[in-house]
């Protein structure tokens, strides 16, 4: 049994799962600008608990994500920037 956390990215979490934000990666997406900074301004900061409420159909996009008392819709490439520790 390993005591190391099982880190993943937010886009890989299933609907209904909760996690803690660990890290935000810089965006490589052409239209992203400073996307990591924007996500941090929305509340996606290390240590914050988040929850995937629902995934869109078809393709699982967008993702409805609850951060604090707010709910945001993220595209998969945006959610892939957020490293999380699932609960």
Biopython code that builds the backbone (N, CA, C, O; Angstrom):
import numpy as np
from Bio.PDB.StructureBuilder import StructureBuilder

atoms = [
    (1, "UNK", "N", (0.838, -1.175, 0.000)),
    (1, "UNK", "CA", (0.000, 0.000, 0.000)),
    (1, "UNK", "C", (0.880, 1.233, 0.000)),
    (1, "UNK", "O", (1.811, 1.341, 0.798)),
    (2, "UNK", "N", (0.588, 2.154, -0.886)),
    (2, "UNK", "CA", (1.368, 3.374, -1.021)),
    (2, "UNK", "C", (0.688, 4.523, -0.284)),
    (2, "UNK", "O", (-0.536, 4.658, -0.317)),
    (3, "UNK", "N", (1.488, 5.343, 0.376)),
    (3, "UNK", "CA", (0.958, 6.511, 1.061)),
    (3, "UNK", "C", (1.003, 7.742, 0.178)),
    (3, "UNK", "O", (0.527, 8.804, 0.581)),
    (4, "UNK", "N", (1.566, 7.626, -1.018)),
    (4, "UNK", "CA", (1.642, 8.751, -1.943)),
    (4, "UNK", "C", (0.245, 9.073, -2.470)),
    (4, "UNK", "O", (-0.529, 8.159, -2.755)),
    (5, "UNK", "N", (-0.088, 10.358, -2.603)),
    (5, "UNK", "CA", (-1.406, 10.713, -3.129)),
    (5, "UNK", "C", (-1.551, 10.286, -4.584)),
    (5, "UNK", "O", (-0.574, 10.272, -5.333)),
    (6, "UNK", "N", (-2.761, 9.941, -4.978)),
    (6, "UNK", "CA", (-3.060, 9.530, -6.345)),
    (6, "UNK", "C", (-3.521, 10.760, -7.123)),
    (6, "UNK", "O", (-4.721, 10.964, -7.308)),
    (7, "UNK", "N", (-2.583, 11.569, -7.574)),
    (7, "UNK", "CA", (-2.910, 12.807, -8.259)),
    (7, "UNK", "C", (-3.417, 12.524, -9.664)),
    (7, "UNK", "O", (-2.995, 11.567, -10.313)),
    (8, "UNK", "N", (-4.325, 13.369, -10.118)),
    (8, "UNK", "CA", (-4.872, 13.303, -11.464)),
    (8, "UNK", "C", (-5.234, 14.717, -11.877)),
    (8, "UNK", "O", (-4.998, 15.665, -11.127)),
    (9, "UNK", "N", (-5.798, 14.865, -13.045)),
    (9, "UNK", "CA", (-6.258, 16.184, -13.463)),
    (9, "UNK", "C", (-7.776, 16.245, -13.354)),
    (9, "UNK", "O", (-8.460, 15.223, -13.384)),
    (10, "UNK", "N", (-8.277, 17.449, -13.230)),
    (10, "UNK", "CA", (-9.705, 17.658, -13.010)),
    (10, "UNK", "C", (-10.556, 17.068, -14.130)),
    (10, "UNK", "O", (-11.659, 16.586, -13.871)),
    (11, "UNK", "N", (-10.072, 17.095, -15.357)),
    (11, "UNK", "CA", (-10.855, 16.561, -16.477)),
    (11, "UNK", "C", (-11.049, 15.051, -16.400)),
    (11, "UNK", "O", (-11.915, 14.508, -17.086)),
    (12, "UNK", "N", (-10.255, 14.359, -15.575)),
    (12, "UNK", "CA", (-10.353, 12.902, -15.467)),
    (12, "UNK", "C", (-11.297, 12.454, -14.351)),
    (12, "UNK", "O", (-11.595, 11.264, -14.249)),
    (13, "UNK", "N", (-11.771, 13.371, -13.519)),
    (13, "UNK", "CA", (-12.671, 13.002, -12.419)),
    (13, "UNK", "C", (-14.074, 12.704, -12.935)),
    (13, "UNK", "O", (-14.550, 13.339, -13.876)),
    (14, "UNK", "N", (-14.715, 11.750, -12.319)),
    (14, "UNK", "CA", (-16.098, 11.411, -12.673)),
    (14, "UNK", "C", (-17.060, 12.378, -11.996)),
    (14, "UNK", "O", (-16.726, 12.998, -10.987)),
    (15, "UNK", "N", (-18.250, 12.499, -12.558)),
    (15, "UNK", "CA", (-19.295, 13.334, -11.961)),
    (15, "UNK", "C", (-19.605, 12.826, -10.556)),
    (15, "UNK", "O", (-19.692, 11.620, -10.322)),
    (16, "UNK", "N", (-19.769, 13.756, -9.633)),
    (16, "UNK", "CA", (-20.067, 13.409, -8.249)),
    (16, "UNK", "C", (-18.840, 13.303, -7.365)),
    (16, "UNK", "O", (-18.972, 13.233, -6.143)),
    (17, "UNK", "N", (-17.644, 13.288, -7.950)),
    (17, "UNK", "CA", (-16.409, 13.156, -7.175)),
    (17, "UNK", "C", (-15.930, 14.508, -6.668)),
    (17, "UNK", "O", (-16.131, 15.536, -7.315)),
    (18, "UNK", "N", (-15.296, 14.493, -5.502)),
    (18, "UNK", "CA", (-14.678, 15.673, -4.913)),
    (18, "UNK", "C", (-13.171, 15.496, -4.916)),
    (18, "UNK", "O", (-12.666, 14.375, -4.981)),
    (19, "UNK", "N", (-12.459, 16.609, -4.844)),
    (19, "UNK", "CA", (-11.001, 16.575, -4.842)),
    (19, "UNK", "C", (-10.478, 17.874, -4.245)),
    (19, "UNK", "O", (-11.231, 18.820, -4.011)),
    (20, "UNK", "N", (-9.187, 17.896, -4.006)),
    (20, "UNK", "CA", (-8.501, 19.093, -3.536)),
    (20, "UNK", "C", (-7.532, 19.543, -4.620)),
    (20, "UNK", "O", (-6.785, 18.734, -5.171)),
    (21, "UNK", "N", (-7.549, 20.832, -4.921)),
    (21, "UNK", "CA", (-6.635, 21.381, -5.926)),
    (21, "UNK", "C", (-5.208, 21.316, -5.391)),
    (21, "UNK", "O", (-4.946, 21.710, -4.254)),
    (22, "UNK", "N", (-4.293, 20.818, -6.211)),
    (22, "UNK", "CA", (-2.880, 20.717, -5.851)),
    (22, "UNK", "C", (-2.044, 21.735, -6.616)),
    (22, "UNK", "O", (-1.172, 22.385, -6.041)),
    (23, "UNK", "N", (-2.310, 21.874, -7.916)),
    (23, "UNK", "CA", (-1.449, 22.691, -8.772)),
    (23, "UNK", "C", (-2.194, 23.111, -10.032)),
    (23, "UNK", "O", (-3.081, 22.396, -10.498)),
    (24, "UNK", "N", (-1.838, 24.269, -10.584)),
    (24, "UNK", "CA", (-2.343, 24.696, -11.885)),
    (24, "UNK", "C", (-1.181, 24.807, -12.842)),
    (24, "UNK", "O", (-0.178, 25.453, -12.539)),
    (25, "UNK", "N", (-1.311, 24.179, -14.001)),
    (25, "UNK", "CA", (-0.261, 24.212, -15.022)),
    (25, "UNK", "C", (-0.492, 25.400, -15.938)),
    (25, "UNK", "O", (-1.635, 25.813, -16.135)),
    (26, "UNK", "N", (0.572, 25.957, -16.502)),
    (26, "UNK", "CA", (0.385, 27.035, -17.489)),
    (26, "UNK", "C", (-0.301, 26.496, -18.735)),
    (26, "UNK", "O", (-0.105, 25.338, -19.103)),
    (27, "UNK", "N", (-1.101, 27.330, -19.383)),
    (27, "UNK", "CA", (-1.856, 26.912, -20.568)),
    (27, "UNK", "C", (-0.976, 26.884, -21.805)),
    (27, "UNK", "O", (-0.169, 27.786, -22.032)),
    (28, "UNK", "N", (-1.142, 25.828, -22.609)),
    (28, "UNK", "CA", (-0.474, 25.723, -23.905)),
    (28, "UNK", "C", (-1.476, 25.954, -25.032)),
    (28, "UNK", "O", (-1.112, 25.878, -26.205)),
    (29, "UNK", "N", (-2.723, 26.234, -24.692)),
    (29, "UNK", "CA", (-3.784, 26.416, -25.675)),
    (29, "UNK", "C", (-3.661, 27.800, -26.311)),
    (29, "UNK", "O", (-3.454, 28.791, -25.611)),
    (30, "UNK", "N", (-3.788, 27.865, -27.616)),
    (30, "UNK", "CA", (-3.595, 29.121, -28.347)),
    (30, "UNK", "C", (-4.546, 30.221, -27.879)),
    (30, "UNK", "O", (-4.145, 31.382, -27.796)),
    (31, "UNK", "N", (-5.791, 29.878, -27.574)),
    (31, "UNK", "CA", (-6.762, 30.884, -27.145)),
    (31, "UNK", "C", (-6.763, 31.069, -25.633)),
    (31, "UNK", "O", (-7.563, 31.840, -25.103)),
    (32, "UNK", "N", (-5.866, 30.362, -24.929)),
    (32, "UNK", "CA", (-5.896, 30.359, -23.480)),
    (32, "UNK", "C", (-5.411, 31.617, -22.813)),
    (32, "UNK", "O", (-5.847, 31.935, -21.707)),
    (33, "UNK", "N", (-4.500, 32.358, -23.471)),
    (33, "UNK", "CA", (-3.949, 33.530, -22.804)),
    (33, "UNK", "C", (-3.328, 33.103, -21.499)),
    (33, "UNK", "O", (-2.545, 32.154, -21.465)),
    (34, "UNK", "N", (-3.660, 33.781, -20.434)),
    (34, "UNK", "CA", (-3.166, 33.395, -19.118)),
    (34, "UNK", "C", (-4.283, 32.658, -18.385)),
    (34, "UNK", "O", (-4.809, 33.140, -17.382)),
    (35, "UNK", "N", (-4.629, 31.504, -18.893)),
    (35, "UNK", "CA", (-5.762, 30.735, -18.385)),
    (35, "UNK", "C", (-5.563, 30.280, -16.948)),
    (35, "UNK", "O", (-6.511, 30.289, -16.162)),
    (36, "UNK", "N", (-4.343, 29.880, -16.593)),
    (36, "UNK", "CA", (-4.093, 29.440, -15.220)),
    (36, "UNK", "C", (-4.385, 30.572, -14.237)),
    (36, "UNK", "O", (-4.955, 30.338, -13.171)),
    (37, "UNK", "N", (-3.999, 31.785, -14.589)),
    (37, "UNK", "CA", (-4.269, 32.930, -13.709)),
    (37, "UNK", "C", (-5.773, 33.159, -13.586)),
    (37, "UNK", "O", (-6.270, 33.435, -12.494)),
    (38, "UNK", "N", (-6.502, 33.046, -14.699)),
    (38, "UNK", "CA", (-7.955, 33.222, -14.669)),
    (38, "UNK", "C", (-8.613, 32.181, -13.774)),
    (38, "UNK", "O", (-9.514, 32.504, -13.000)),
    (39, "UNK", "N", (-8.162, 30.920, -13.878)),
    (39, "UNK", "CA", (-8.709, 29.864, -13.033)),
    (39, "UNK", "C", (-8.435, 30.151, -11.559)),
    (39, "UNK", "O", (-9.299, 29.924, -10.712)),
    (40, "UNK", "N", (-7.240, 30.648, -11.249)),
    (40, "UNK", "CA", (-6.926, 30.986, -9.860)),
    (40, "UNK", "C", (-7.817, 32.114, -9.362)),
    (40, "UNK", "O", (-8.249, 32.095, -8.210)),
    (41, "UNK", "N", (-8.095, 33.091, -10.206)),
    (41, "UNK", "CA", (-8.986, 34.192, -9.824)),
    (41, "UNK", "C", (-10.405, 33.702, -9.549)),
    (41, "UNK", "O", (-11.126, 34.303, -8.752)),
    (42, "UNK", "N", (-10.809, 32.610, -10.206)),
    (42, "UNK", "CA", (-12.132, 32.031, -9.988)),
    (42, "UNK", "C", (-12.200, 31.182, -8.718)),
    (42, "UNK", "O", (-13.288, 30.821, -8.270)),
    (43, "UNK", "N", (-11.035, 30.859, -8.136)),
    (43, "UNK", "CA", (-11.024, 30.075, -6.902)),
    (43, "UNK", "C", (-10.322, 28.738, -6.990)),
    (43, "UNK", "O", (-10.259, 28.013, -5.997)),
    (44, "UNK", "N", (-9.795, 28.392, -8.148)),
    (44, "UNK", "CA", (-9.067, 27.139, -8.314)),
    (44, "UNK", "C", (-7.639, 27.339, -7.803)),
    (44, "UNK", "O", (-6.698, 27.462, -8.586)),
    (45, "UNK", "N", (-7.497, 27.368, -6.480)),
    (45, "UNK", "CA", (-6.200, 27.612, -5.853)),
    (45, "UNK", "C", (-5.785, 26.373, -5.063)),
    (45, "UNK", "O", (-6.643, 25.633, -4.581)),
    (46, "UNK", "N", (-4.484, 26.139, -4.926)),
    (46, "UNK", "CA", (-4.023, 24.972, -4.157)),
    (46, "UNK", "C", (-4.643, 24.939, -2.762)),
    (46, "UNK", "O", (-4.670, 25.942, -2.048)),
    (47, "UNK", "N", (-5.138, 23.762, -2.397)),
    (47, "UNK", "CA", (-5.775, 23.560, -1.099)),
    (47, "UNK", "C", (-7.289, 23.677, -1.122)),
    (47, "UNK", "O", (-7.946, 23.274, -0.163)),
    (48, "UNK", "N", (-7.862, 24.223, -2.197)),
    (48, "UNK", "CA", (-9.314, 24.410, -2.293)),
    (48, "UNK", "C", (-10.005, 23.104, -2.666)),
    (48, "UNK", "O", (-9.551, 22.382, -3.553)),
    (49, "UNK", "N", (-11.111, 22.805, -1.977)),
    (49, "UNK", "CA", (-11.915, 21.622, -2.308)),
    (49, "UNK", "C", (-12.849, 21.967, -3.447)),
    (49, "UNK", "O", (-13.447, 23.043, -3.474)),
    (50, "UNK", "N", (-12.970, 21.042, -4.390)),
    (50, "UNK", "CA", (-13.853, 21.217, -5.538)),
    (50, "UNK", "C", (-14.651, 19.937, -5.742)),
    (50, "UNK", "O", (-14.311, 18.879, -5.213)),
    (51, "UNK", "N", (-15.725, 20.061, -6.524)),
    (51, "UNK", "CA", (-16.573, 18.895, -6.800)),
    (51, "UNK", "C", (-17.078, 18.975, -8.236)),
    (51, "UNK", "O", (-17.532, 20.028, -8.685)),
    (52, "UNK", "N", (-16.997, 17.859, -8.950)),
    (52, "UNK", "CA", (-17.566, 17.762, -10.301)),
    (52, "UNK", "C", (-19.053, 17.471, -10.125)),
    (52, "UNK", "O", (-19.420, 16.411, -9.617)),
    (53, "UNK", "N", (-19.897, 18.386, -10.532)),
    (53, "UNK", "CA", (-21.335, 18.192, -10.394)),
    (53, "UNK", "C", (-21.916, 17.387, -11.544)),
    (53, "UNK", "O", (-22.739, 16.496, -11.332)),
    (54, "UNK", "N", (-21.490, 17.699, -12.754)),
    (54, "UNK", "CA", (-22.079, 17.053, -13.926)),
    (54, "UNK", "C", (-21.166, 17.246, -15.127)),
    (54, "UNK", "O", (-20.393, 18.202, -15.199)),
    (55, "UNK", "N", (-21.277, 16.317, -16.064)),
    (55, "UNK", "CA", (-20.572, 16.414, -17.346)),
    (55, "UNK", "C", (-21.604, 16.548, -18.454)),
    (55, "UNK", "O", (-22.654, 15.906, -18.417)),
    (56, "UNK", "N", (-21.304, 17.376, -19.430)),
    (56, "UNK", "CA", (-22.212, 17.566, -20.557)),
    (56, "UNK", "C", (-22.270, 16.334, -21.441)),
    (56, "UNK", "O", (-21.403, 15.462, -21.390)),
    (57, "UNK", "N", (-23.314, 16.287, -22.250)),
    (57, "UNK", "CA", (-23.494, 15.188, -23.187)),
    (57, "UNK", "C", (-23.634, 15.799, -24.568)),
    (57, "UNK", "O", (-24.348, 16.796, -24.677)),
    (58, "UNK", "N", (-23.045, 15.318, -25.599)),
    (58, "UNK", "CA", (-22.133, 14.183, -25.653)),
    (58, "UNK", "C", (-20.696, 14.615, -25.388)),
    (58, "UNK", "O", (-20.385, 15.806, -25.401)),
    (59, "UNK", "N", (-19.844, 13.662, -25.152)),
    (59, "UNK", "CA", (-18.420, 13.915, -25.002)),
    (59, "UNK", "C", (-17.959, 14.374, -23.634)),
    (59, "UNK", "O", (-16.761, 14.576, -23.437)),
    (60, "UNK", "N", (-18.855, 14.544, -22.687)),
    (60, "UNK", "CA", (-18.455, 14.917, -21.339)),
    (60, "UNK", "C", (-18.000, 16.348, -21.191)),
    (60, "UNK", "O", (-17.252, 16.667, -20.267)),
    (61, "UNK", "N", (-18.438, 17.224, -22.090)),
    (61, "UNK", "CA", (-18.026, 18.618, -22.039)),
    (61, "UNK", "C", (-19.239, 19.505, -22.214)),
    (61, "UNK", "O", (-20.082, 19.187, -23.053)),
    (62, "UNK", "N", (-19.384, 20.590, -21.484)),
    (62, "UNK", "CA", (-18.493, 21.101, -20.445)),
    (62, "UNK", "C", (-18.684, 20.366, -19.127)),
    (62, "UNK", "O", (-19.610, 19.570, -18.972)),
    (63, "UNK", "N", (-17.794, 20.645, -18.183)),
    (63, "UNK", "CA", (-17.885, 20.091, -16.840)),
    (63, "UNK", "C", (-18.447, 21.167, -15.923)),
    (63, "UNK", "O", (-17.972, 22.303, -15.946)),
    (64, "UNK", "N", (-19.438, 20.835, -15.126)),
    (64, "UNK", "CA", (-19.958, 21.751, -14.113)),
    (64, "UNK", "C", (-19.177, 21.468, -12.829)),
    (64, "UNK", "O", (-19.244, 20.367, -12.281)),
    (65, "UNK", "N", (-18.434, 22.476, -12.354)),
    (65, "UNK", "CA", (-17.543, 22.309, -11.209)),
    (65, "UNK", "C", (-17.931, 23.294, -10.119)),
    (65, "UNK", "O", (-18.083, 24.489, -10.374)),
    (66, "UNK", "N", (-18.092, 22.785, -8.899)),
    (66, "UNK", "CA", (-18.407, 23.644, -7.757)),
    (66, "UNK", "C", (-17.116, 23.967, -7.011)),
    (66, "UNK", "O", (-16.360, 23.075, -6.626)),
    (67, "UNK", "N", (-16.886, 25.263, -6.816)),
    (67, "UNK", "CA", (-15.738, 25.764, -6.068)),
    (67, "UNK", "C", (-16.293, 26.720, -5.024)),
    (67, "UNK", "O", (-16.840, 27.766, -5.373)),
    (68, "UNK", "N", (-16.161, 26.377, -3.757)),
    (68, "UNK", "CA", (-16.762, 27.208, -2.713)),
    (68, "UNK", "C", (-18.268, 27.238, -2.901)),
    (68, "UNK", "O", (-18.908, 26.188, -2.971)),
    (69, "UNK", "N", (-18.841, 28.437, -2.984)),
    (69, "UNK", "CA", (-20.285, 28.594, -3.178)),
    (69, "UNK", "C", (-20.652, 28.848, -4.638)),
    (69, "UNK", "O", (-21.818, 29.091, -4.948)),
    (70, "UNK", "N", (-19.673, 28.793, -5.531)),
    (70, "UNK", "CA", (-19.897, 29.098, -6.942)),
    (70, "UNK", "C", (-19.799, 27.842, -7.802)),
    (70, "UNK", "O", (-19.113, 26.882, -7.453)),
    (71, "UNK", "N", (-20.503, 27.871, -8.939)),
    (71, "UNK", "CA", (-20.442, 26.781, -9.905)),
    (71, "UNK", "C", (-19.976, 27.353, -11.237)),
    (71, "UNK", "O", (-20.471, 28.385, -11.690)),
    (72, "UNK", "N", (-19.015, 26.670, -11.859)),
    (72, "UNK", "CA", (-18.450, 27.113, -13.122)),
    (72, "UNK", "C", (-18.543, 25.997, -14.157)),
    (72, "UNK", "O", (-18.513, 24.816, -13.811)),
    (73, "UNK", "N", (-18.655, 26.374, -15.417)),
    (73, "UNK", "CA", (-18.588, 25.426, -16.526)),
    (73, "UNK", "C", (-17.200, 25.547, -17.137)),
    (73, "UNK", "O", (-16.794, 26.629, -17.563)),
    (74, "UNK", "N", (-16.474, 24.432, -17.180)),
    (74, "UNK", "CA", (-15.131, 24.415, -17.759)),
    (74, "UNK", "C", (-15.087, 23.488, -18.955)),
    (74, "UNK", "O", (-15.734, 22.441, -18.971)),
    (75, "UNK", "N", (-14.322, 23.880, -19.948)),
    (75, "UNK", "CA", (-14.043, 22.985, -21.058)),
    (75, "UNK", "C", (-12.987, 21.987, -20.599)),
    (75, "UNK", "O", (-12.275, 22.230, -19.624)),
    (76, "UNK", "N", (-12.891, 20.872, -21.302)),
    (76, "UNK", "CA", (-11.949, 19.818, -20.877)),
    (76, "UNK", "C", (-10.514, 20.303, -20.886)),
    (76, "UNK", "O", (-9.752, 19.952, -19.985)),
    (77, "UNK", "N", (-10.113, 21.102, -21.876)),
    (77, "UNK", "CA", (-8.731, 21.562, -21.905)),
    (77, "UNK", "C", (-8.434, 22.502, -20.741)),
    (77, "UNK", "O", (-7.293, 22.585, -20.287)),
    (78, "UNK", "N", (-9.459, 23.215, -20.254)),
    (78, "UNK", "CA", (-9.275, 24.079, -19.075)),
    (78, "UNK", "C", (-9.132, 23.217, -17.822)),
    (78, "UNK", "O", (-8.247, 23.452, -16.999)),
    (79, "UNK", "N", (-9.998, 22.226, -17.680)),
    (79, "UNK", "CA", (-9.961, 21.343, -16.515)),
    (79, "UNK", "C", (-8.666, 20.529, -16.475)),
    (79, "UNK", "O", (-8.210, 20.149, -15.397)),
    (80, "UNK", "N", (-8.076, 20.260, -17.629)),
    (80, "UNK", "CA", (-6.831, 19.486, -17.685)),
    (80, "UNK", "C", (-5.650, 20.244, -17.086)),
    (80, "UNK", "O", (-4.621, 19.636, -16.790)),
    (81, "UNK", "N", (-5.775, 21.549, -16.904)),
    (81, "UNK", "CA", (-4.709, 22.354, -16.306)),
    (81, "UNK", "C", (-4.669, 22.224, -14.779)),
    (81, "UNK", "O", (-3.682, 22.599, -14.147)),
    (82, "UNK", "N", (-5.746, 21.692, -14.191)),
    (82, "UNK", "CA", (-5.867, 21.640, -12.738)),
    (82, "UNK", "C", (-5.507, 20.241, -12.226)),
    (82, "UNK", "O", (-6.231, 19.279, -12.487)),
    (83, "UNK", "N", (-4.398, 20.129, -11.504)),
    (83, "UNK", "CA", (-4.000, 18.870, -10.872)),
    (83, "UNK", "C", (-4.707, 18.771, -9.529)),
    (83, "UNK", "O", (-4.695, 19.717, -8.742)),
    (84, "UNK", "N", (-5.325, 17.620, -9.271)),
    (84, "UNK", "CA", (-6.107, 17.444, -8.047)),
    (84, "UNK", "C", (-5.746, 16.147, -7.343)),
    (84, "UNK", "O", (-5.194, 15.223, -7.941)),
    (85, "UNK", "N", (-6.072, 16.104, -6.061)),
    (85, "UNK", "CA", (-5.951, 14.901, -5.245)),
    (85, "UNK", "C", (-7.381, 14.451, -4.936)),
    (85, "UNK", "O", (-8.044, 15.054, -4.093)),
    (86, "UNK", "N", (-7.864, 13.398, -5.606)),
    (86, "UNK", "CA", (-9.246, 12.949, -5.397)),
    (86, "UNK", "C", (-9.473, 12.442, -3.974)),
    (86, "UNK", "O", (-8.556, 11.938, -3.326)),
    (87, "UNK", "N", (-10.700, 12.582, -3.505)),
    (87, "UNK", "CA", (-11.061, 12.081, -2.178)),
    (87, "UNK", "C", (-11.562, 10.669, -2.290)),
    (87, "UNK", "O", (-11.920, 10.059, -1.282)),
]
sb = StructureBuilder()
sb.init_structure("model")
sb.init_model(0)
sb.init_chain("A")
sb.init_seg("    ")
for serial, (resi, resn, name, xyz) in enumerate(atoms, 1):
    if name == "N":
        sb.init_residue(resn, " ", resi, " ")
    sb.init_atom(name, np.array(xyz, "f"), 0.0, 1.0, " ", f" {name:<3s}", serial, name[0])
structure = sb.get_structure()
